[in-house]
């Protein structure tokens, strides 16, 4: 859609393979895992780990999971991004030209930036679609964007939305999705967030042990850009909005690759709840603004089966924000709000 807007909005999500086939999945994983912010180790060791250890053993499993995920229109993450772009462009017509991109895969962030360079926008607003800041997601996107733009002949004003987990518009939009499932009819609510290696948190807080931080009770002064603290803050805000007592919910972290990742682990929590004869569990995944592999396959399929196998009766996933009307309104409000403009030096 062509607009006369003099500002651009760059919407960026993580990424997806082009096809649910081994070659495409391997290419996607190679790009994703090759990012130094995702696997934090020297280039040669990272390359050896990815190509000699991870890809040979993980590509087949990941391909089968993507095959379960794929719909008639392709990858849900890409479908939701495209729909979100169309609806948000309609909402912001005349104000912004909305450009979608993926950090890994297509539509590529590099191609989106190339398109932006050729158009004389006065301002570019960059919105990574991750509510809670993490170096491996939002940090990676911003590093690429700023590193690219600083080489342009004409460097426009840049606005960055680095996190929005605490924004009332986001909380209200996600709470509305939860309320569609009548949360008070469930025995327990599990707030499940994507996991992160503790190593990433230790780099942010070198003088403290994040495993024993009391951010699960209250947001600490050092927690603004701490992923773990932001996840617990998101949970408290949603629970307060929904009127859910602390005894009625818990927090877990999913998609772990080792025991040295954020805990408690969502899958272990699911088993514990089932064995404790909790019959009905509602799972909310507020680190994802669009349904994807981690929600539709990992939670809705694998966790549901895990819950049933251990004696539970019903596990329901709350649909993510995707392109819901309230999410469109929330995004428009966040984008229109005056934010500091970043000066990018060449």
Secondary structure, DSSP 8 states (H G I E B T S, - for coil): -----SEEEEEEEEEE-SSSSHHHHHHHHHHHHT-TTTS-S-HHHHHHIIIIIIHHHHHHHHHHHHHHH-BTTB-HHHHHHHHHHHHHHHHTTTTEEEEEEEEEESSBHHHHHHHHHTS--SEEEEEES-SS--IIIIIHHHHHHHHHHTTSSS--EEEEE---TT-HHHHHHHHHHHHTT-GGGSSEEEEEEE--BHHHHHHH-TTS-GGG-GGGTS--TT-TT-HHHHHHHHHHHHHHHHT--GGGEEEEEES-SSTTBSSSBHHHHHHHHHHTT--EEEEE-TT-SS--IIIIIIIIIIIHHHHHHTT--EEEE----TT-HHHHHHHHHHHHS---EE----
